[in-house]
């Protein structure tokens, strides 16, 4: 089978959607500057905090795509496009964190694997500092998802609105 003809996976769909979501969030006025200030106040290295926040967004989108596939008997219709951005942000804040790591692909790019391992360690850590840092990163990721939603005009704010904007 030609790799170009391969059916996209939940993970590859989620990665593509996450990239567009982050781009839209970054266009929000002042978001990056405010984010850097928060990371500095929390004593989180800015590049590391940003990378982990982006990975949390990816995990949240992936979890929403998986949930959509599970709930839809017609899996050929499963796309991240119909997923509501505000629901993804809320789910990230309320979902048990171990669920974010469920059903990940067996093989991941090295960078993704390292970041996910960092988040797993923070998730399962017994130190209050790691727990607090992870909670802050989750809040930051949810804030970025909401900023991306705010960038979408119209009555709905779905991933599809970011992926396929109407002119």
Residue pairs with C-beta under 8 A, 6 or more apart in sequence:
9 105
10 62
10 65
10 66
10 69
10 78
10 103
11 62
11 104
11 105
11 108
13 65
13 79
13 80
14 58
14 61
14 62
14 65
14 80
15 58
16 80
16 163
17 61
17 65
17 80
17 81
17 159
17 162
17 163
18 54
18 57
18 58
18 61
20 159
20 162
20 163
21 57
21 61
21 85
21 144
21 145
21 148
21 159
21 162
22 54
22 57
22 144
22 148
24 147
24 148
24 151
24 152
24 162
25 31
25 144
25 145
25 147
25 148
25 151
26 32
27 151
28 147
28 148
28 150
28 151
31 143
31 144
31 147
35 49
35 50
35 53
35 140
35 144
36 46
38 136
38 140
39 45
39 46
39 49
39 50
40 46
42 49
42 133
42 136
44 133
44 136
44 137
49 137
49 140
51 115
52 115
52 118
52 119
52 137
53 137
53 140
53 141
53 144
54 141
55 112
55 115
55 116
55 119
56 92
56 100
56 119
56 137
56 138
56 140
56 141
57 92
57 141
57 144
57 145
58 112
59 100
59 101
59 116
59 119
60 88
60 89
60 91
60 92
60 95
60 100
60 141
60 145
61 80
61 83
61 88
61 159
62 100
62 103
62 104
63 91
63 95
63 99
63 100
63 102
64 80
64 83
64 87
64 88
64 91
65 78
65 80
65 83
66 102
66 103
68 78
68 80
68 82
68 83
69 75
69 78
72 78
79 160
80 159
80 160
80 163
81 158
81 159
81 160
81 163
81 164
82 158
82 159
82 160
83 158
83 159
83 160
84 156
84 157
84 158
85 145
85 146
85 148
85 149
85 152
85 157
85 158
85 159
85 162
86 145
86 146
86 149
86 157
88 145
88 159
89 142
89 143
89 145
89 146
89 149
90 142
92 100
92 138
92 141
92 142
92 145
93 138
93 139
93 142
97 123
97 134
97 138
98 123
100 119
101 116
101 119
101 120
101 123
104 116
108 116
119 134
119 137
121 130
122 130
122 131
122 133
122 134
122 137
123 134
125 131
125 134
148 162
149 157
150 157
151 162
152 158
152 161
152 162
152 165
154 161
154 166
